[in-house]
Amino acid sequence: MKNLQSLHGKSIFLGYDMVKRSFGVMAMKGNLKKALELQRDYYIDKLLLIGVYDSMILDGMTITELKNEYHYFYYDVPSKKPSFSRRN
């Protein structure tokens, strides 16, 4: 039993746990990358639907630029001047 413990009293399996966690971090990085690609594809598809941009232009934009353009075209309601009518 003494062979399985380090000088500090911790098992050698601590190294295994650290490797296991690092693979978890790598998996999280892969998931994040996949999520960003899906988000980018979503914005590109929606912007191509309205026909304002060419796919070559959209491929050169960042996700933030795509998001801003998406929100501009889909959620920006043109400002309307209120028409006041006076009733006598």
C-alpha positions in Angstrom: 0.0 0.0 0.0 2.9 2.3 0.7 4.0 2.0 -3.0 0.8 3.7 -4.1 1.3 6.8 -2.1 3.6 9.8 -2.7 5.6 11.5 -0.1 2.7 13.8 0.7 0.3 11.0 1.3 -1.7 11.4 -2.0 -2.3 8.5 -4.3 -0.6 8.3 -7.6 -4.0 8.3 -9.2 -4.0 12.1 -8.7 -2.1 12.3 -12.0 -4.7 10.2 -13.7 -7.4 12.6 -12.4 -5.5 15.6 -13.8 -5.2 13.9 -17.2 -8.9 13.1 -17.1 -9.7 16.8 -16.4 -7.4 18.0 -19.1 -9.3 15.9 -21.6 -12.5 17.4 -20.2 -11.1 20.8 -20.9 -10.2 19.8 -24.4 -13.7 18.5 -24.9 -15.1 21.8 -23.7 -12.9 23.7 -26.1 -14.2 21.5 -28.9 -17.8 22.1 -27.8 -17.2 25.8 -27.7 -15.7 25.8 -31.2 -18.6 23.8 -32.5 -21.1 26.2 -30.8 -19.4 29.2 -32.4 -19.5 27.5 -35.8 -23.2 26.8 -35.4 -23.9 30.4 -34.3 -21.9 31.7 -37.3 -23.8 29.4 -39.7 -27.1 30.5 -38.2 -26.4 34.2 -38.8 -25.1 33.6 -42.3 -28.2 31.6 -43.3 -30.5 34.2 -41.9 -28.7 37.1 -43.6 -28.6 35.2 -46.9 -32.4 34.7 -46.7 -33.0 38.5 -47.0 -30.6 38.7 -49.9 -28.7 41.8 -48.9 -25.3 40.2 -48.7 -23.3 37.9 -50.9 -21.9 34.7 -49.2 -18.4 35.9 -50.0 -19.0 39.1 -47.9 -20.5 37.2 -45.1 -17.6 34.7 -44.9 -15.3 37.6 -44.3 -17.3 39.0 -41.3 -16.7 38.2 -37.7 -19.5 36.6 -35.6 -20.0 40.0 -33.8 -20.5 41.7 -37.2 -22.9 39.0 -38.3 -24.8 39.3 -35.1 -25.1 43.1 -35.4 -26.2 42.9 -39.0 -28.8 40.2 -38.1 -30.2 42.3 -35.3 -30.2 45.4 -37.5 -32.2 43.7 -40.3 -34.5 41.5 -38.2 -35.2 43.6 -35.1 -34.6 47.2 -36.0 -38.1 48.8 -36.4 -37.9 51.9 -38.5 -38.7 54.9 -36.3 -42.1 56.3 -37.0 -43.0 59.9 -36.3 -46.2 60.0 -34.3 -49.0 61.7 -36.2 -51.0 63.9 -33.9 -54.5 64.8 -34.9 -56.3 67.4 -33.0 -59.9 66.9 -32.3 -62.0 70.0 -31.7 
